Amino acid sequence: MELFSFYNVENLFLPDPKPRHKLDPTISGLRNWDERRYQNKLFKVSHVFELMKEENGELPFMIGLSEVSGRKVLEDLVKMEPFNSEYGIVHYNSMDERKVDVAMIYNKNKVEVIDSEPITFFFEIKDKNTEYYDTTRDVLYSKVKYKGEVINVFIAHLPSQREKDVNKPKRTFILDEIRKRILNIANKENEHIILCGDFNENPDDENLVKILYDDSHIKVLENPFQQLFSTRNYSTFHYKSGLLFDQIILSKSFFNDDRVLAFQNAGIFNSEKISSRDREFAGRPFRTYVGTRYLGGYSDHFPVFVKFKLK
């Protein structure tokens, strides 16, 4: 059995330097984000995967992450239990205005990274003046080898649904571009594809249904999180609404029992130990911050995972 996981870790930043003046803006945008809170956050994120290992008997062999700021936080994370410096890092600094990126960590004893690149997007350019570029987080692409089979991994954290969903055209554009790349691989190669991330859309939204099919309306990808969403399983919440923005979408090749890795099941890792301590918010993630108020929790998202059978 192998696990693949994706986790939006909620603002994993290095500690802020002490401000000269109380009201100076911070790099992280967080209130009182100091060394102690940073170390607690690293412990919390690593503890999630310790719990996942306890429950499944295995650590995920690959983990997609979002809301990490820079490579150093990843280097600090993989030194900790349960990773113990046995996990490699794939990361590029994006041009996101908040300086948060997506990344992948992977078991170096199991996975060989053949190639990787950031897929960068620019929007709203006026008069070819770079001051008017609107940037967002990159989509991270990695081509890896596992037991002789090639897996193409795309990790995304798409623009949010703020301000009456002003970003929907951006999400549509990004997913259309990723779809083209996926179809190129699916049509040419006998290779696996994993598309995962925080899509800021639910599995039944138009963009995430469209990406499953080619231009002839033949299905090339499967989204096991559609079934979870239909049975009211959620990875994050907004006010009273349960959302399943965090998903792992797989190529049809994973549903072939002749392959080394075959799909077994998908899930949301919503252990009580990483859930809210407040009765009013029972069953929701135990967050690090609510607004400016520090709670000291794990993240405002639960991790999601896919379990594979090994041939």
C-alpha positions as a Markdown table, in Angstrom:
| # | Residue | x | y | z |
|---|---|---|---|---|
| 1 | Met | 0.0 | 0.0 | 0.0 |
| 2 | Glu | 1.1 | 3.5 | -0.7 |
| 3 | Leu | -0.4 | 6.9 | 0.2 |
| 4 | Phe | -0.4 | 10.2 | -1.7 |
| 5 | Ser | -1.4 | 13.2 | 0.3 |
| 6 | Phe | -2.2 | 16.9 | -0.3 |
| 7 | Tyr | -2.3 | 19.5 | 2.6 |
| 8 | Asn | -2.9 | 23.2 | 2.7 |
| 9 | Val | -0.9 | 24.0 | 5.8 |
| 10 | Glu | -2.2 | 27.6 | 6.3 |
| 11 | Asn | 0.6 | 30.2 | 6.2 |
| 12 | Leu | 3.8 | 28.3 | 7.0 |
| 13 | Phe | 6.1 | 31.3 | 7.2 |
| 14 | Leu | 9.5 | 31.8 | 8.8 |
| 15 | Pro | 9.3 | 33.9 | 12.0 |
| 16 | Asp | 9.0 | 37.7 | 11.4 |
| 17 | Pro | 11.8 | 39.9 | 12.4 |
| 18 | Lys | 10.9 | 42.2 | 15.3 |
| 19 | Pro | 9.2 | 45.3 | 13.9 |
| 20 | Arg | 10.8 | 48.7 | 14.6 |
| 21 | His | 7.4 | 50.2 | 15.3 |
| 22 | Lys | 4.3 | 48.3 | 16.6 |
| 23 | Leu | 2.1 | 49.0 | 13.6 |
| 24 | Asp | 4.8 | 48.1 | 10.9 |
| 25 | Pro | 3.4 | 45.5 | 8.5 |
| 26 | Thr | 5.0 | 42.1 | 8.8 |
| 27 | Ile | 6.3 | 39.8 | 6.1 |
| 28 | Ser | 3.9 | 37.0 | 7.0 |
| 29 | Gly | 0.9 | 39.2 | 7.5 |
| 30 | Leu | 0.4 | 37.4 | 10.8 |
| 31 | Arg | 0.2 | 38.9 | 14.2 |
| 32 | Asn | 3.1 | 38.2 | 16.6 |
| 33 | Trp | 4.5 | 35.5 | 14.3 |
| 34 | Asp | 7.7 | 34.7 | 16.4 |
| 35 | Glu | 10.1 | 31.8 | 16.7 |
| 36 | Arg | 8.0 | 30.0 | 19.3 |
| 37 | Arg | 4.9 | 30.1 | 17.2 |
| 38 | Tyr | 6.9 | 29.0 | 14.1 |
| 39 | Gln | 8.3 | 26.0 | 15.9 |
| 40 | Asn | 4.9 | 25.0 | 17.2 |
| 41 | Lys | 3.6 | 25.3 | 13.6 |
| 42 | Leu | 6.3 | 23.0 | 12.3 |
| 43 | Phe | 5.6 | 20.5 | 15.1 |
| 44 | Lys | 1.9 | 20.6 | 14.3 |
| 45 | Val | 2.3 | 20.0 | 10.5 |
| 46 | Ser | 4.8 | 17.2 | 11.1 |
| 47 | His | 2.5 | 15.7 | 13.8 |
| 48 | Val | -0.3 | 15.4 | 11.2 |
| 49 | Phe | 1.8 | 13.1 | 9.2 |
| 50 | Glu | 2.8 | 11.2 | 12.3 |
| 51 | Leu | -0.9 | 10.6 | 13.0 |
| 52 | Met | -1.5 | 9.6 | 9.4 |
| 53 | Lys | 1.4 | 7.0 | 9.6 |
| 54 | Glu | -0.1 | 5.6 | 12.9 |
| 55 | Glu | -3.5 | 5.2 | 11.2 |
| 56 | Asn | -2.2 | 3.7 | 7.9 |
| 57 | Gly | 1.1 | 2.1 | 8.8 |
| 58 | Glu | 2.8 | 4.2 | 6.2 |
| 59 | Leu | 3.8 | 7.8 | 5.6 |
| 60 | Pro | 2.7 | 9.2 | 2.2 |
| 61 | Phe | 5.4 | 8.6 | -0.4 |
| 62 | Met | 4.6 | 11.9 | -2.0 |
| 63 | Ile | 3.0 | 15.0 | -0.3 |
| 64 | Gly | 1.7 | 18.1 | -2.1 |
| 65 | Leu | 1.7 | 21.2 | 0.1 |
| 66 | Ser | 0.3 | 24.7 | -0.3 |
| 67 | Glu | 0.7 | 27.9 | 1.6 |
| 68 | Val | 4.4 | 27.4 | 2.3 |
| 69 | Ser | 6.6 | 30.5 | 2.1 |
| 70 | Gly | 10.1 | 29.7 | 0.7 |
| 71 | Arg | 12.3 | 26.7 | 0.8 |
| 72 | Lys | 13.7 | 27.1 | 4.3 |
| 73 | Val | 10.4 | 26.2 | 6.0 |
| 74 | Leu | 10.4 | 22.9 | 4.0 |
| 75 | Glu | 14.0 | 22.2 | 4.9 |
| 76 | Asp | 13.1 | 22.7 | 8.6 |
| 77 | Leu | 10.0 | 20.5 | 8.2 |
| 78 | Val | 11.7 | 17.5 | 6.6 |
| 79 | Lys | 14.3 | 17.4 | 9.4 |
| 80 | Met | 11.6 | 16.6 | 11.9 |
| 81 | Glu | 9.9 | 13.4 | 12.9 |
| 82 | Pro | 8.5 | 11.5 | 11.1 |
| 83 | Phe | 10.4 | 12.6 | 7.9 |
| 84 | Asn | 13.9 | 12.4 | 9.5 |
| 85 | Ser | 15.7 | 14.0 | 6.5 |
| 86 | Glu | 14.6 | 11.1 | 4.3 |
| 87 | Tyr | 12.3 | 13.3 | 2.2 |
| 88 | Gly | 13.4 | 15.4 | -0.7 |
| 89 | Ile | 11.9 | 18.8 | -1.7 |
| 90 | Val | 10.6 | 20.2 | -5.0 |
| 91 | His | 9.9 | 23.9 | -4.7 |
| 92 | Tyr | 10.2 | 27.1 | -6.6 |
| 93 | Asn | 9.6 | 30.7 | -5.4 |
| 94 | Ser | 6.4 | 32.0 | -7.0 |
| 95 | Met | 5.5 | 35.6 | -7.8 |
| 96 | Asp | 2.5 | 35.4 | -5.5 |
| 97 | Glu | 1.9 | 38.8 | -3.8 |
| 98 | Arg | 1.6 | 37.1 | -0.4 |
| 99 | Lys | 4.8 | 35.0 | -1.0 |
| 100 | Val | 3.1 | 31.7 | -0.5 |
| 101 | Asp | 4.0 | 28.7 | -2.8 |
| 102 | Val | 3.1 | 25.2 | -3.5 |
| 103 | Ala | 5.7 | 22.4 | -3.0 |
| 104 | Met | 6.2 | 18.7 | -3.0 |
| 105 | Ile | 8.1 | 16.5 | -0.5 |
| 106 | Tyr | 8.8 | 12.9 | -1.3 |
| 107 | Asn | 10.4 | 9.8 | 0.1 |
| 108 | Lys | 13.9 | 9.7 | -1.5 |
| 109 | Asn | 14.1 | 6.0 | -1.0 |
| 110 | Lys | 11.1 | 5.3 | -3.1 |
| 111 | Val | 10.8 | 8.2 | -5.6 |
| 112 | Glu | 13.2 | 9.5 | -8.2 |
| 113 | Val | 12.4 | 13.0 | -9.6 |
| 114 | Ile | 13.2 | 13.1 | -13.3 |
| 115 | Asp | 12.1 | 16.7 | -14.0 |
| 116 | Ser | 10.2 | 19.6 | -12.5 |
| 117 | Glu | 9.2 | 23.1 | -13.3 |
| 118 | Pro | 6.9 | 25.9 | -12.1 |
| 119 | Ile | 4.1 | 26.8 | -14.4 |
| 120 | Thr | 3.7 | 30.6 | -14.0 |
| 121 | Phe | 0.6 | 32.7 | -14.8 |
| 122 | Phe | 0.4 | 36.5 | -15.4 |
| 123 | Phe | -2.9 | 38.4 | -15.6 |
| 124 | Glu | -4.2 | 41.9 | -16.5 |
| 125 | Ile | -1.3 | 43.4 | -18.2 |
| 126 | Lys | -1.8 | 47.1 | -19.2 |
| 127 | Asp | 0.4 | 48.7 | -21.9 |
| 128 | Lys | 3.0 | 46.0 | -21.5 |
| 129 | Asn | 4.0 | 47.6 | -18.2 |
| 130 | Thr | 5.2 | 45.0 | -15.7 |
| 131 | Glu | 3.9 | 47.2 | -12.8 |
| 132 | Tyr | 0.4 | 46.1 | -13.9 |
| 133 | Tyr | 1.1 | 42.4 | -13.9 |
| 134 | Asp | -1.2 | 40.5 | -11.6 |
| 135 | Thr | 0.5 | 37.3 | -10.5 |
| 136 | Thr | -0.7 | 34.2 | -8.6 |
| 137 | Arg | 0.8 | 31.1 | -7.2 |
| 138 | Asp | 2.5 | 28.8 | -9.7 |
| 139 | Val | 1.3 | 25.3 | -10.5 |
| 140 | Leu | 4.1 | 22.9 | -9.7 |
| 141 | Tyr | 4.9 | 20.2 | -12.2 |
| 142 | Ser | 7.0 | 17.2 | -11.3 |
| 143 | Lys | 7.8 | 14.1 | -13.4 |
| 144 | Val | 8.8 | 11.2 | -11.1 |
| 145 | Lys | 9.6 | 7.5 | -11.3 |
| 146 | Tyr | 8.3 | 5.0 | -8.9 |
| 147 | Lys | 9.1 | 1.3 | -9.3 |
| 148 | Gly | 9.8 | 1.8 | -13.0 |
| 149 | Glu | 6.5 | 3.7 | -13.7 |
| 150 | Val | 6.4 | 7.4 | -14.5 |
| 151 | Ile | 4.0 | 9.7 | -12.6 |
| 152 | Asn | 3.3 | 13.3 | -13.7 |
| 153 | Val | 2.3 | 15.3 | -10.7 |
| 154 | Phe | 0.6 | 18.7 | -10.9 |
| 155 | Ile | 0.1 | 20.6 | -7.6 |
| 156 | Ala | -2.1 | 23.7 | -7.6 |
| 157 | His | -3.4 | 26.4 | -5.2 |
| 158 | Leu | -5.8 | 28.3 | -7.4 |
| 159 | Pro | -7.0 | 32.0 | -6.7 |
| 160 | Ser | -9.6 | 32.3 | -4.0 |
| 161 | Gln | -13.3 | 33.1 | -4.2 |
| 162 | Arg | -13.0 | 36.5 | -2.5 |
| 163 | Glu | -15.0 | 39.6 | -3.5 |
| 164 | Lys | -18.0 | 37.9 | -5.2 |
| 165 | Asp | -15.6 | 35.5 | -6.9 |
| 166 | Val | -13.7 | 38.0 | -9.0 |
| 167 | Asn | -11.0 | 35.3 | -9.5 |
| 168 | Lys | -13.2 | 32.7 | -11.3 |
| 169 | Pro | -11.9 | 33.7 | -14.8 |
| 170 | Lys | -8.4 | 33.2 | -13.5 |
| 171 | Arg | -9.1 | 29.7 | -12.2 |
| 172 | Thr | -10.8 | 28.8 | -15.4 |
| 173 | Phe | -7.8 | 30.0 | -17.5 |
| 174 | Ile | -5.3 | 28.1 | -15.3 |
| 175 | Leu | -7.3 | 24.9 | -15.4 |
| 176 | Asp | -7.7 | 25.1 | -19.1 |
| 177 | Glu | -3.9 | 25.4 | -19.5 |
| 178 | Ile | -3.3 | 22.5 | -17.2 |
| 179 | Arg | -5.9 | 20.5 | -19.0 |
| 180 | Lys | -4.0 | 21.0 | -22.3 |
| 181 | Arg | -0.8 | 19.7 | -20.7 |
| 182 | Ile | -2.6 | 16.7 | -19.2 |
| 183 | Leu | -4.2 | 15.8 | -22.5 |
| 184 | Asn | -0.8 | 16.1 | -24.2 |
| 185 | Ile | 0.5 | 13.5 | -21.7 |
| 186 | Ala | -2.6 | 11.3 | -21.7 |
| 187 | Asn | -2.7 | 11.1 | -25.5 |
| 188 | Lys | 1.0 | 10.4 | -26.1 |
| 189 | Glu | 2.3 | 8.5 | -23.1 |
| 190 | Asn | 1.5 | 5.5 | -21.1 |
| 191 | Glu | 2.2 | 7.4 | -17.9 |
| 192 | His | 0.3 | 8.2 | -14.7 |
| 193 | Ile | -1.1 | 11.6 | -13.9 |
| 194 | Ile | -2.0 | 13.1 | -10.5 |
| 195 | Leu | -3.5 | 16.6 | -10.3 |
| 196 | Cys | -4.0 | 17.7 | -6.7 |
| 197 | Gly | -4.4 | 20.9 | -4.8 |
| 198 | Asp | -6.6 | 23.5 | -3.2 |
| 199 | Phe | -8.7 | 24.4 | -6.2 |
| 200 | Asn | -11.0 | 26.9 | -4.4 |
| 201 | Glu | -13.8 | 25.0 | -6.1 |
| 202 | Asn | -15.8 | 22.0 | -5.2 |
| 203 | Pro | -15.7 | 18.7 | -7.2 |
| 204 | Asp | -19.0 | 19.4 | -8.9 |
| 205 | Asp | -18.0 | 22.9 | -10.1 |
| 206 | Glu | -17.9 | 23.3 | -13.9 |
| 207 | Asn | -14.2 | 23.7 | -14.2 |
| 208 | Leu | -13.4 | 20.6 | -12.2 |
| 209 | Val | -15.9 | 18.5 | -14.2 |
| 210 | Lys | -14.6 | 19.8 | -17.6 |
| 211 | Ile | -11.0 | 18.9 | -16.8 |
| 212 | Leu | -11.9 | 15.2 | -16.5 |
| 213 | Tyr | -12.7 | 14.9 | -20.2 |
| 214 | Asp | -10.9 | 15.3 | -23.5 |
| 215 | Asp | -12.3 | 17.3 | -26.5 |
| 216 | Ser | -14.3 | 14.2 | -27.7 |
| 217 | His | -15.8 | 14.0 | -24.2 |
| 218 | Ile | -13.9 | 10.8 | -23.4 |
| 219 | Lys | -13.0 | 10.6 | -19.7 |
| 220 | Val | -9.2 | 10.8 | -19.1 |
| 221 | Leu | -9.2 | 11.6 | -15.4 |
| 222 | Glu | -11.2 | 10.3 | -12.4 |
| 223 | Asn | -12.0 | 12.5 | -9.4 |
| 224 | Pro | -12.7 | 10.2 | -6.4 |
| 225 | Phe | -13.5 | 13.3 | -4.3 |
| 226 | Gln | -16.8 | 13.7 | -6.2 |
| 227 | Gln | -18.3 | 10.8 | -4.2 |
| 228 | Leu | -16.9 | 12.2 | -0.9 |
| 229 | Phe | -18.4 | 15.6 | -1.6 |
| 230 | Ser | -21.8 | 14.1 | -2.5 |
| 231 | Thr | -21.9 | 12.4 | 0.9 |
| 232 | Arg | -21.1 | 15.7 | 2.7 |
| 233 | Asn | -17.4 | 15.1 | 3.5 |
| 234 | Tyr | -15.5 | 18.4 | 3.7 |
| 235 | Ser | -11.9 | 19.5 | 4.0 |
| 236 | Thr | -12.5 | 23.1 | 5.0 |
| 237 | Phe | -15.3 | 25.4 | 6.0 |
| 238 | His | -16.5 | 29.0 | 5.3 |
| 239 | Tyr | -18.9 | 30.2 | 7.9 |
| 240 | Lys | -21.7 | 27.6 | 7.8 |
| 241 | Ser | -20.7 | 26.0 | 4.5 |
| 242 | Gly | -18.7 | 22.8 | 4.2 |
| 243 | Leu | -16.3 | 22.8 | 1.3 |
| 244 | Leu | -14.2 | 20.2 | -0.5 |
| 245 | Phe | -11.7 | 22.5 | -2.2 |
| 246 | Asp | -8.8 | 20.1 | -1.5 |
| 247 | Gln | -8.8 | 17.2 | -4.0 |
| 248 | Ile | -6.6 | 14.6 | -5.7 |
| 249 | Ile | -7.6 | 13.8 | -9.3 |
| 250 | Leu | -6.1 | 10.7 | -11.0 |
| 251 | Ser | -5.5 | 9.4 | -14.6 |
| 252 | Lys | -7.5 | 6.3 | -15.7 |
| 253 | Ser | -4.3 | 4.4 | -15.6 |
| 254 | Phe | -4.5 | 4.2 | -11.8 |
| 255 | Phe | -7.7 | 2.1 | -12.2 |
| 256 | Asn | -6.0 | -0.7 | -14.0 |
| 257 | Asp | -5.0 | -3.6 | -11.7 |
| 258 | Asp | -2.1 | -4.6 | -14.0 |
| 259 | Arg | -0.2 | -1.4 | -13.0 |
| 260 | Val | 2.2 | -1.2 | -10.1 |
| 261 | Leu | 0.0 | 1.3 | -8.3 |
| 262 | Ala | -3.8 | 0.8 | -8.4 |
| 263 | Phe | -6.4 | 3.1 | -6.8 |
| 264 | Gln | -7.9 | 1.7 | -3.6 |
| 265 | Asn | -9.8 | 4.6 | -2.0 |
| 266 | Ala | -9.7 | 8.3 | -1.2 |
| 267 | Gly | -10.3 | 10.1 | 2.0 |
| 268 | Ile | -10.1 | 13.3 | 4.2 |
| 269 | Phe | -7.8 | 12.9 | 7.2 |
| 270 | Asn | -10.1 | 14.6 | 9.7 |
| 271 | Ser | -8.7 | 12.9 | 12.9 |
| 272 | Glu | -10.2 | 14.3 | 16.1 |
| 273 | Lys | -6.7 | 15.2 | 17.2 |
| 274 | Ile | -6.4 | 17.9 | 14.5 |
| 275 | Ser | -10.0 | 19.1 | 14.8 |
| 276 | Ser | -11.3 | 22.1 | 16.6 |
| 277 | Arg | -11.4 | 22.1 | 20.5 |
| 278 | Asp | -14.4 | 24.4 | 20.4 |
| 279 | Arg | -17.7 | 22.5 | 20.7 |
| 280 | Glu | -19.4 | 25.1 | 18.4 |
| 281 | Phe | -16.9 | 24.1 | 15.6 |
| 282 | Ala | -16.7 | 20.4 | 16.3 |
| 283 | Gly | -15.6 | 18.4 | 13.2 |
| 284 | Arg | -13.8 | 21.4 | 11.7 |
| 285 | Pro | -10.0 | 21.8 | 11.4 |
| 286 | Phe | -8.2 | 23.3 | 14.4 |
| 287 | Arg | -6.8 | 26.5 | 12.9 |
| 288 | Thr | -3.6 | 28.3 | 13.6 |
| 289 | Tyr | -5.3 | 31.7 | 13.5 |
| 290 | Val | -8.8 | 33.1 | 13.2 |
| 291 | Gly | -8.3 | 36.5 | 11.8 |
| 292 | Thr | -5.7 | 38.1 | 14.1 |
| 293 | Arg | -6.4 | 35.8 | 17.0 |
| 294 | Tyr | -3.8 | 33.1 | 17.5 |
| 295 | Leu | -5.3 | 29.6 | 18.4 |
| 296 | Gly | -2.1 | 27.6 | 18.0 |
| 297 | Gly | -3.8 | 24.8 | 15.9 |
| 298 | Tyr | -2.8 | 22.9 | 12.8 |
| 299 | Ser | -4.4 | 24.5 | 9.7 |
| 300 | Asp | -7.8 | 25.7 | 8.5 |
| 301 | His | -7.8 | 22.7 | 6.1 |
| 302 | Phe | -7.7 | 19.0 | 6.7 |
| 303 | Pro | -5.3 | 17.0 | 4.5 |
| 304 | Val | -6.7 | 14.7 | 1.8 |
| 305 | Phe | -5.2 | 11.5 | 0.6 |
| 306 | Val | -5.5 | 8.6 | -1.9 |
| 307 | Lys | -4.6 | 5.1 | -1.0 |
| 308 | Phe | -3.0 | 2.8 | -3.7 |
| 309 | Lys | -2.8 | -1.0 | -3.8 |
| 310 | Leu | 0.6 | -2.3 | -4.8 |
| 311 | Lys | 0.8 | -5.0 | -7.4 |
